[in-house]
């Protein structure tokens, strides 16, 4: 059976558009009438206090979850009209505490490649080593047992594993939460380089405002499952329009 065709897309400057989106967890509403546009290109930071709905919003963007109401559009087309497998090849996801597959680092990347958009094609010669360099790991990491790596090394392997499918968008759920400050800073520098050199669109949940300030080009402030405000990072962090945003920035600074 031929795969279902993908919907017709339009490029209007937004990667995702969320309109009146509601999401629940059991009996609890975690997103309520959430409406926001996320720009194409650059790095968008999702900020806000714990429980504000940041991760719940992120999980909707590659259909790990679907909303109970409202609409999400990807490149102008309804996200719900894309086959789930297709959207997950195009929109990669790196979890806060990534799980390594059994085997070597190379095995991890090869498994992701086989599951991804180019899975029927062999991995190009040198591709694994090239991706390891992109995430600032030496080529000899390819032979290392993935489950034996440190937390920072696993996070970089997870990043390389997501990149091997050549995604158009990369979603990151608090990628530095379990890392010490020095390792976290180096990972953020890597993300900045990816943003600038590859044109990859990145959406990142972070609870560290310094990361939003250093890495992001656009910021969305959430609280209680709703967007309080959104805009270019330099403007939003320097001149927030909403009183609650000002309080949050002051308390986190």
Secondary structure in CASP SS format (residue, H / E / C, confidence):
PFRMAT SS
TARGET T0000
AUTHOR 0000-0000-0000
METHOD secondary structure of the structure
MODEL  1
X C 1.00
X C 1.00
X C 1.00
X C 1.00
X C 1.00
X C 1.00
X C 1.00
X C 1.00
X C 1.00
X C 1.00
X C 1.00
X C 1.00
X C 1.00
X E 1.00
X E 1.00
X E 1.00
X E 1.00
X E 1.00
X E 1.00
X E 1.00
X E 1.00
X E 1.00
X E 1.00
X E 1.00
X E 1.00
X C 1.00
X C 1.00
X E 1.00
X E 1.00
X E 1.00
X E 1.00
X E 1.00
X E 1.00
X E 1.00
X E 1.00
X E 1.00
X E 1.00
X E 1.00
X E 1.00
X C 1.00
X C 1.00
X C 1.00
X E 1.00
X E 1.00
X E 1.00
X E 1.00
X E 1.00
X C 1.00
X C 1.00
X C 1.00
X C 1.00
X C 1.00
X C 1.00
X H 1.00
X H 1.00
X H 1.00
X H 1.00
X H 1.00
X H 1.00
X H 1.00
X C 1.00
X C 1.00
X C 1.00
X C 1.00
X C 1.00
X C 1.00
X C 1.00
X C 1.00
X E 1.00
X E 1.00
X E 1.00
X E 1.00
X E 1.00
X E 1.00
X C 1.00
X C 1.00
X E 1.00
X E 1.00
X H 1.00
X H 1.00
X H 1.00
X C 1.00
X C 1.00
X H 1.00
X H 1.00
X H 1.00
X H 1.00
X H 1.00
X H 1.00
X H 1.00
X E 1.00
X E 1.00
X E 1.00
X E 1.00
X C 1.00
X C 1.00
X C 1.00
X C 1.00
X C 1.00
X C 1.00
X C 1.00
X C 1.00
X C 1.00
X E 1.00
X H 1.00
X H 1.00
X H 1.00
X H 1.00
X H 1.00
X H 1.00
X H 1.00
X H 1.00
X H 1.00
X H 1.00
X H 1.00
X C 1.00
X C 1.00
X C 1.00
X C 1.00
X C 1.00
X C 1.00
X C 1.00
X C 1.00
X C 1.00
X C 1.00
X C 1.00
X H 1.00
X H 1.00
X H 1.00
X H 1.00
X H 1.00
X H 1.00
X H 1.00
X H 1.00
X C 1.00
X C 1.00
X C 1.00
X C 1.00
X H 1.00
X H 1.00
X H 1.00
X H 1.00
X H 1.00
X C 1.00
X E 1.00
X H 1.00
X H 1.00
X H 1.00
X C 1.00
X C 1.00
X H 1.00
X H 1.00
X H 1.00
X H 1.00
X H 1.00
X H 1.00
X H 1.00
X H 1.00
X H 1.00
X H 1.00
X H 1.00
X H 1.00
X H 1.00
X C 1.00
X C 1.00
X C 1.00
X C 1.00
X C 1.00
X E 1.00
X E 1.00
X E 1.00
X E 1.00
X E 1.00
X C 1.00
X C 1.00
X C 1.00
X C 1.00
X C 1.00
X C 1.00
X C 1.00
X H 1.00
X H 1.00
X H 1.00
X H 1.00
X H 1.00
X H 1.00
X H 1.00
X H 1.00
X H 1.00
X H 1.00
X H 1.00
X H 1.00
X H 1.00
X H 1.00
X H 1.00
X H 1.00
X H 1.00
X H 1.00
X C 1.00
X C 1.00
X E 1.00
X E 1.00
X E 1.00
X E 1.00
X E 1.00
X C 1.00
X C 1.00
X C 1.00
X H 1.00
X H 1.00
X H 1.00
X H 1.00
X H 1.00
X H 1.00
X H 1.00
X C 1.00
X C 1.00
X E 1.00
X E 1.00
X E 1.00
X E 1.00
X E 1.00
X E 1.00
X C 1.00
X C 1.00
X E 1.00
X E 1.00
X E 1.00
X E 1.00
X E 1.00
X E 1.00
X E 1.00
X H 1.00
X H 1.00
X H 1.00
X H 1.00
X H 1.00
X H 1.00
X C 1.00
X C 1.00
X C 1.00
X C 1.00
X H 1.00
X H 1.00
X H 1.00
X H 1.00
X H 1.00
X H 1.00
X H 1.00
X H 1.00
X H 1.00
X H 1.00
X C 1.00
END
